[in-house]
């Protein structure tokens, strides 16, 4: 490769790897598999070694992938007491032997390895003082992490207080992985599929996304678990890594039971081969084995590179794939009208389960892979729990096959499809007349996170097919004969259904708004809109400019809201549901105090609580949250990483800039300082 060509390739690789790091760590939506990413990184490492004149301190080969948001971060950030590095990894047994050779050259002393399963989760760093969990940080960029202590405390396996009298150090950090067991993952994705939310690609992304949720109550429902594998305690008197983990287990900390001490690299390889087979029977995701020198003295002697320890390496299992045939392609219409192609496959065994179907995502994906009915394709799972078609085996393609043509009309109701310019999906616009969309809206309306009505999908399908229900309000006027005509419904079923209908009348406004199924309004957005407009009438009357002034509301969502309320049958649905007693306004609560009455507080940056909680706190003390810095702003409440433009404008206008602690003294001068609630509990201070 010519020098100029190498420079361009290095620059391209750095851009591509940085983009994939963002998809992986920040968006929890990887675009490629771990294996493909590792190949890109390996190529960059090799090129930088061959052409050292192009090395850079900013290269991803010198930095740990970061999950930190650079602006408007919802979590407070703290420095790790000790850097939290990543591990070098390999897919090659030969490279593993090379690692062993390097370790042996570095010492003349006898040593052992400790082998541990590599849990496929998201990194966590726990800080304990005097046996109490005081802080939990994400890996972040290796030096600084997001404070997710409130969320971590919902994970049942992590003790908030260690066992009494267990001899633990007065202060220590212990690192590990927060992960999502397969059962929890499957339940979560099933619910997301019902609600037409994007599915998580794998448990790792689901765990990372769950750990960064603003509501710890929601985190508690995600079924997360944790395993800890690295203790750091200055002054702690122990010579072996494996012994420190045994001690940690005796203190009540969750440590893996599957680790093994090995005296030779051949024993390490035997452990790897054993678990490459056994991993398919585990109830949690694992993508490899971590091999560590067990002796702390030798670890210190071997030291670190810029981003990895020289005394440890991760051997990663290669993703499994299978070759099978596409028998047909279905086009499914969802609740929002989105049309999703799904490939029906000849059944094939993959990673311990039989795969029969795989989503093709959208028309672009079909075109990029040039997928055709009758093709033989490779299906991969590996870390990807959802089966994914990766490529076509062109050597087995029938010469008479023709490219797949995405339908131009709805496969259910025949309405011409439209393509959303903001997305790669086609939609059926007949939202009020397309059978799958109608059924989907009832399923969504009755779901646990919406109105929580005791009725299943099969019953809803029967009610829709018999035309007993057409609009959402029809659920509230069903008679007993209609209900008893449903399969397997008896008197108790009717009683439970009617009881849940009655309870649904006390569901808060934000969930009622979410249940209406307005496109692009999710749970969080519904809470934001309910807080901003207080009732359905104000939201209905809001102009586009007023909608855009609300945080996290963009052009697409604003247009979607305006379009929904412009349709008479939707307005009729709202009025009928209101008559049945549903909540279409926030319950008016007496303010906690009037200490902020007449004040407009503009907030910027990160605080010790989520931003939504801070907003509720301001309003609970009779203040108003500003949408921008103006001459009428009373204070600019500046947290860490405050927006520079807001700070500059406040200084120009002479607006006082106050810290979080200063703000609490103004809001609660008599004592109760900071807010202690979840974002969805604005009244409990």
Secondary structure, DSSP 8 states (H G I E B T S, - for coil): --HHHHHHHHHHHHHHHHHHHIIIIISS--SS-HHHHHHHHHHHHHHHHHTGGG--TTSTTSS------SSS-SS-EEE-SS---B--EES-HHHHHHHHHHHHHT-SS---EEEEEEE-SEEEEEEEETTEEEEEEE-TTSSEEEB-HHHHTT-TTS-SB--TTS---SEEEEEEEEEE-HHHHHHHHHHHHHTT----SSHHHHHHHHHT-S-HHHHHTT-EEEEEEEEE-TT---SBHHHHHHHHHHTT--B-S--EEESSHHHHHHHHHHHHHHGGG-SS-EEEEEEEESBHHHHHHH-B-SSBBTTEEEEE----EEEEEEEEEEEEE-TTSEEEEEEEEEEEEETTEEEEEEE--SHHHHHHHT--TT-EEEEE-TT--S-EEEEE-GGG--TT-------SB-TTT--BEEE-TTSS-EEES-TTT-HHHHHHHHHHHHSTTTT--S--HHHHHHHHHTTS-SSGGGGGG--HHHHHTSTT--HHHHHHHHHHHHHHTTS-HHHHHHHTT-TT--HHHHHHHHHHHSBHHHHHH--HHHHHTSTT--HHHHHHHHHHHTSHHHHHHHHHHHHTT---B------S--TTTT-EEEEESB-SS-HHHHHHHHHHTT-EE-SS--TT--EEEE-BT--HHHHHHHHHHT-EEE-HHHHHHHHTTTS--S--S-TT-TT--
